[in-house]
């Protein structure tokens, strides 16, 4: 009788609600009967999420399908429906504030890298070093820009976002004060590495924050907002650096960055909430007192003697552990992630090959001053801003279109973020394809415009800069979002892997682009760069065609490992084995 009842229980059907995350009542067959009252077992206290019972999603069926709780039986017994909890309890306005702060924090890393460009010649003269030697401070910055997020990303996915942000900005603030006070090349080199380490982790954290608060169906828009800061930084930095270096001296650059960091820390300390899902779940679980912003903490103290705001039990916290950069490296070895990271790094290298040669090419072609060169970066900034604003809505619209074409129901397209059976690779990469073609065309045309013996009209290369910024930035944002979709359980670590690959390959590309242009000429040199972008595009086709199968293989592999660890824990006798799933890896610790 029970089997008959379960066969008559329909699957849940969700409506597309982009604001509230609420769900429609489950349809109930009026002919079904209740044979027994279902028993819901308590959650494993040592599981990977540790969300209180009221916030936990039901366990999946054995065949990997939707949750197997007999919800319809409960509804028939009590005459009510039990909607699934929303992906995030934060309101739309709260999400906008959270993502704005994440974007602002991510703005510091590219800003600090590029605001330094106009002062290079002045620094080389004052510190009595050659131009080649002073350029080592650029190379070292990019190397640490790739390495540091491998530590901070893993830390953020276990300890939470707020503590990691606080550590990043503490390092960043100390480095900027030291840079403003130093007058020695060795100190400059070391402090630039420290500055890069503090600021670069914020880009990976921005991806993690978006994955915390935004369900897949709305994640494109919020990711566009979050990436606006990191993408506009390379264009705005040289303008600010040129103004400060020319009128106030090169030390003013670092005092300005230190002041900006202090301004950011004020609203961060007062209001910014903890969003890490291992810590607060969907936002309904209170964070520890030390991990709470000041204003919410004071409000909680005033409510202490009144009724609780929500009857949520404190979660069983994961034991803290030292960050492991090898977790980031492990992601690169996944087939779909590795191909995506490789091609994303090629696109970033092409973007940086254009932007890094602007000072040299415009000085040679137009005899621009440092301030004029800084202002010539503005079209890049405008293109990047347009891409960040326009790509997100396009991604969300294509997500809904692909879901409708596949006949899949849409709940903020599955409030629990489970993308099994959904072609997320197709939904994302279809948006990237035309952007990559347009970006490659603009790169090649940019080289041939500057190849002319006489100086071309200034509007021509500036317009092509705008096109490069808009197209390649949009494609880069699409692929970065797909990386987060593939690993929603550790988005900051996934973003750190992306940062590692693109920065290391970008540093190599920056080192060879000038000799390449001198040997091949500007036209053929940038045509080669565009050819690399086009020639590598079949990697995305492979990810789109094979990605869903690779995702399912990874899920089954992780579930097998978790099952083995669970059996060992049950059969272990004395002691307790704690296990944590991070990016497909199962880490055990026995006490």
N, C-alpha and C positions, 0 to 999 in steps of 0.2 A: 504493500500500500504506500509505503514511504517513497519507493522508487517512482511510482506513478505520480505522486504529488510533486516530486522534484522535476519530473519531465514536463509537467503542466505549468511549472513556474517560469514565467517569461524572463528573458534577460532585461536588465535595466535599460531604459532609453532616456537620453539626456537631451536637453535643448541647449542651443547656443546662447548663453547669457554672458555678455562680456563685461558685466559690471559687478554683479552680486555673487556669482559662483553658485547660486541656488540651483536645485534640480527639481524636476517635476516628479510627482508621486509615481511609484512603480505601478504599472498596470497589473491588475489581479484577475485571475480567472475565477468567476463566481462559483464555478462547479467544484472547485477543489475543496478538500477537507483537511482537517488538522489531525494528524495521527499521533504526533508527539511534540512536545515542546523542545525546540532546539536548544542545545547547550553551546554557549560561546566560551571557549577556553581562554584563560587570561594570556596576555602577551608574554613572550619570553623576556624576562627582565634583563637578559644579557644580549638581546638582539641589537641590530645595527642602528636602529632609529631611536629606541627608547622613548617613544611618545606615549603619554598616558592613555588608558583604555578608551576614554571618550574621544581621542583624536586619532586612534589607529584605524587603518584600512583593514578590511577583512583579508584573510589569507587567500591566495589564488587556488583555483582548481588544480588538480594533479596534471591536467593537460595544458596548463599554462593559460587558461582562459580567464574570463572575468571572475570576480569574487564569488565564492561558493556559499556564503551565508544564506540560509533559507529566509530571506527578507520577506518574501510574499507571505509565508506562513505567519510570521509575526504580525504583519499588517492585517491579515485576515482575523487573527485572534483579537487584536486590540482596535481594529478599525482605523489605524493611523499609518502613515508612511514615515520611514526613517531615512531622510536624505543623507547622502554621503557628505562628510565634512568638506568645506571648500578647500581649494588648494592653498589659499592664504586668507587669513582673517583681516589683513590690512585693507583699509578702504582705498579707493582709487586715489584720493588726495594724498594719503600716507605713502602709497607706492610711488607717486610722482616725486614726493620729497625725498624718499629713500634713494631712488634712482638718480635724482639730481645730485645728491651728495656723493654717490658713487662715481658719477661722471666728473664732478669737480675734483675728487681725489685722483682719478685717473689722468686728469689734465696735467698734473705735476711732473710726471715722468717724461713725456715728450717735450714739455715746456722747458724743463731743466736741460735737456739734451741740446735743444736748438737755440735757446736764448744766449747760449755761449758762443755761437758762431761769429758774430760781429766783433767779439773781443779777442779773437785768436791772434791776430797780428800784433795787437797792443801787448798782450800777455807775453808773446815770444820776445818782443823787444825789451820789456821790463825785467823778465826773468833771465835774459841773455841765453836763450836756447834757439835752435833752428825751427823752421816751420814743420819739418818732419818730426822733430821731437815733441813739439806742442800738440801735433796731431795724434800722438799716442794717448793723450787724455780723452780723445774722442773714441778711439778703439777700445780702450779699457772701460769706458762708460758703457758701450754697447755690449761688451762681454758680460759685465755684471748685470746689465739690464736683462740678459737672458738667463743668467744663473740664479739670481736672488729669488725670483718668483717660485722656483722649484722648492724652496724652503717655506716661503710665506704661504704659498697655495696649499700645501699639505697641512700647515699649521691652522689655516683658516677653516679647512674642512673638518677639523677635529675640535679645536678649542673655541671656534666662533669667529665672527667677522670683527666685532669691536676690539677685542684684545689685539688682533693682528694689525688692524688699522693703527691702533695706538703705538705699537712697536715700530711700525713703518715710519710714522711721522716723528717719533722720537729720534730715530736715526737720521732722518732727513733734516730735521731742524738743527741738530748738533753739527751735521756736515756743512750746512750753509753758513752757520756762524763761524766755523773754522775756516771755510774758504774765504770769507770776507776779511778775516784777520791775518791770513797767512801771506807770506811774500817769498816763498821758496818753491821750486819746481817739484821736489819730492813730496812736499806736503800737498801741493795742488793735485798731483797724481793720485795719492792715497785718498784724499778727501773726496775727489770726484768719484772714486769707486764706492765710497761709503754713501755719497749722495745718490748714486745710481741704485744701490742696494735698497735704500729706504723708499725711494719713489717708485721703482719699477714694480714692486709687489702690489701696488694699488690697482694696476690695470687688470691683473688676474682676479683681484677681489671684486672688481666691478662686475665681471661675468658671474661670479658666485652669488652676488647680491641679487642680480636679475633672476637667476634660477631659483633663488629662495622665495621671491615674492610673486613671480609671474608664471602662470600656467603656459603650456606650450602654445595654445591658440593666441595668446596676446604677447608672447615673449619677443616676437620680432619688433614690435613697436618700442617696447621698453629697452631692448638691446640697442636699438638705434639711438635712443636718448643716452644710454650709458656710454656708448662709444663716441659720442659727439666730442666730449672733452679730450680723450686721447688722440682723436684724429685731427682736431683743430689745433692742438698744441704745436705741431711742426711748422704750421704757417704763421701762428701768432708769435711764437718765440723769437724768431730773428728780428721782427719789427720792434718788440719791446727791448731786446738786447741792443739793437742799434741805437735806439733813443737813449737808453741808460748809459751805454758806453761812451757815446759822443758828448753828452751834456753833463754827466755826473761821475764818469770813470767806471772802470770794469768792476771794482768792488761793490758798486751800487747794485749790480746784478744779483749778487748773492744776498745782500741785505733785503732786496725786494722779494726774493724767493722765501727767505725766512719770515718776513712779514706776512706774505700770503699764507704760509703754513699756519701761522698763529691765528689768522682770521678764520681759516677753515676749522681749526680745532674748537672754536667757541661754539658754533651750533652743533658740532659733532658731540662734544662733551655734554651739552645741555639736552639735546632732543633725539639724536640718532639712535634708533633701537637696535638691539641684537636681532639679526634675521637668520642666522645659521640654522638650518633645519635639524641638524643633530642636537642642537641646544634648545631651541624653542619650538620645534615642530613646524606647524603652519602659522605660528605666531600666537597660538592660544596658550602655550606653556610659558609661565613666567621665567625669565632669565635669572641667574644668580644675582645677588645684590651687587657684587663687584663688577658684573657685566651689564649693568643697567645704566642708562643715561640719567643725568641728575634730576631733570624734571619728572620723569616717570617714577624715579625712586622716591622723591618727596611726596608725590601723590599716593604712592603705595603705603608710605608710613602714615599718612593722614587717614587712610582707610583701614588701618590695622585693627581698630576696635569696632569697626562696622562689619556688615556682611561682606563676604569676599566677592570680588568682581566676577569671578567665574570659578566654579568648583573643579579646578584642575589639580590633580595630584602631581607633585614634583616628579620629573622623569628620573629614571635611573641613568646617571651620567656615564658616558664613556670615560674610562681612565685616560688621563692625559699622558701623552708620550712625546718623545722628541720627534720633530719633523724629519721625514725621510725623503730626501730628494730623489731617491731611486724609484719612488712611486710615480714620479713624473716621467722618468725614463721608461718605465714599464708601459705607459700609455703609447709611446712611440712604436712599440713592438706590436700593437694591435693592428690588424690588416687595414681596416677602414680608417682608423684614426691616423695611422702612419702615412697613408696616401694623402689624406686631407691635409695633414700638417706639412708634408713636403710641398704640395702645390700652393698652399697658403703662404709658405715662406718664399716661394718663387715670385708670387704676386707682390708681396711686401718688398722684396729686393728690387723689383722693377720700379715700384713707387719710390723707393729711397734712392735708386740710381738717378732718377730725374731730379728729385728735390735736393740731393747732396751736391749736384753739379751746378745749381743755379748761381751761387756766388762766383765761381770761376767763369762760366760761360757769359754771364751778363756783364762781368767786369771786362772781359775781352771784347765782347761785341758792342757794348754800349758805353764802356768806360764809367760805370756806375760807382758811386761812393758807397761806403758801408751802409749808410742810412737808406739810400735808394735801393740797394740790394735787399735790405730787410723789407722794404715796402713791396718789392716785387713778389714776395711770398703770399700776399693777400689773396690772389686768385686761387691758390691752393686751398687756403682756409675756407673761402666761400664754397668751393666745390666739395670739400669734406663736410661742411655743415649741411649742404643740400643733401648729400648722400645719407647722412645720419638721420635727417628728418624724413626723407622720402622712402628709404629702403624698408624701414620697419613696417609701415602700413602695407606696402606691397607684399612683404613676407606673410603677414597675417591674412591678407586677402587670398593669397595663393594657398595658404594652409587650408582655409575653408573650402576653396575650390577643389583641391585634391581630395579632401575628406568626402565632399559630396560626390565626386566622380567615383570614388571607391565604395560608395554606399555605406560609409561609416557614420554612426551617430556622433554628434559633436556635443561634448559638455565642455565648455571652455577647453576644449577638446580633450576631455578625460581629466577630471579634476585632480586625480592622483598622479598625473604626469606619466602614466604607463603608456608607452608608445608601441607595445607589441602589436604586430599586424598592421601598423600604420606606416606608409612609405614616407617617413620624414625626410629621407635623403632627397626624394623627388620634389617634395614640397619646398625645400630650401634651395636646391641647386638649380631649379628652373629659373629662379630669379637671378642667379649669379651669371648664367651663360651669356645673355645679351650685354651685361655690364662688362664682362671680360673682353668681349669682342670690341666694344667701343673703346675701352681703355687701351687695348693693344694698338688700335688704329691711331689714337691720339699720341701715344708714345712715339710711334714711327714718324708721324707727321711732324712732331715737335723737333725731332732730329734733323729732318730735311729742311725745315724752315730756318733753323740756325746754321745750316750748312752753307747758305748763300754767302758769297764773298762780301757783298755790301750788307750793311745792317738792315734786317727786315723791319717793317713797321712793328713797333713794340706791342701793339694790340694782338698780333698773330701768336707769338709764343705765350703771352699771358692768357689768351683764350684757350689755347691747348693745355696750359697748366690747369686751368679750371676743369677741362674735360678729364684730364688724368686724375685729378683729385676726386672728382665726383664718381667716375666709373670704377677705378681701382679701389677706392675706399669702400664703395658700396659692395663690391664683390668680397673684399676682405671681411666686412661685417657679416655678410651672409655665411661665409665659411666658419667664422668664429662662433656664430650662433649655433650652427650645426654641431660643432664640437661640444657645446654645452648640452644640446639635446641628446647626444650620444652618451654622455656621462652626467646625468643630472644629480647623481649621488655625490659627486665630487667635482662640481663645476670649476672651483678655483684651481684645483690641480690640473684639470683639462686646459684651462686658460694658461696656466704656467707652462705646460708642455708646448702650447702654441707660441708663447713668448720666447721660450728657449730656442725653438727651431728658427723662428723668423729673425730673431736678433743675431744669432750666430751666422746664419746665411746672409743676412743683411750687412753685417760687419765685413764679411768676405767680399760681397758685391761692391760695397763702398770702396774697398781697398783697390779693386781692379778696374773700376769704371773709368777713372781718369786716364790711366795708361791705355785702356781699350779705345777711348775716344781719340786719343792722340795718334794711335796706330791705324785705326780704321776710318777716322773721320766721324763727324757728328751724325751724319745721315745714316751711314751703314751701322755705326755703333748702336744707336737707339733702335734701328730696325732689328738688330740682333736681340736686343732686350725684349722688344715686342714679340719676336719669334719664339723666345723661350716661354713667354706667357701662353701663346697659342699652341706651341708644341707640347706643353705639359697638360693642356686641357683634357686629353683623354683620361687622365687619372680621375677626374670628376665623373666621367661617364662610367668608369669601373665602379666607383663608390655608389653611384646611383643604382646601377644594375645589381650589384652584389651586396650592398650594404645591409639590407634587411636580414639576409641570411646570416651574415657575419654577426650581426647583433644578437640573433637568436642563439647562435653557437656560444657566444660569450655569456649570455644569460644562463643557459643550461650548464655551462662549465662552472659558473659562480655558484649556482644552486647545488651542484654536486659537492663542491668544496664545503659549502655551509652545512649540508646534510652530514658529511663526514665529521665535521667539527662538533655538530650537535650530538651525534652518536657517541663520540669520544667523551663529551662532557657528561652525558648520561651514564656512561659505563665507567667513568674514571674513579669512582669511589671517593676517597678523601680529596679535598681541594676543589677548586673551581677553575674551570678554563674559560677565560673571557675571549671572545672573538669579535673582530671588527672587520666589516667589509669596506674597503676603500678602493674605488676604481677597479673593481673586478679582482682585487687581491684580498685574501683572507689572512689576517694576522692574528696569531694566537699568543696568549700569555697565561701561564698556569701559576696559581698561588696555592 
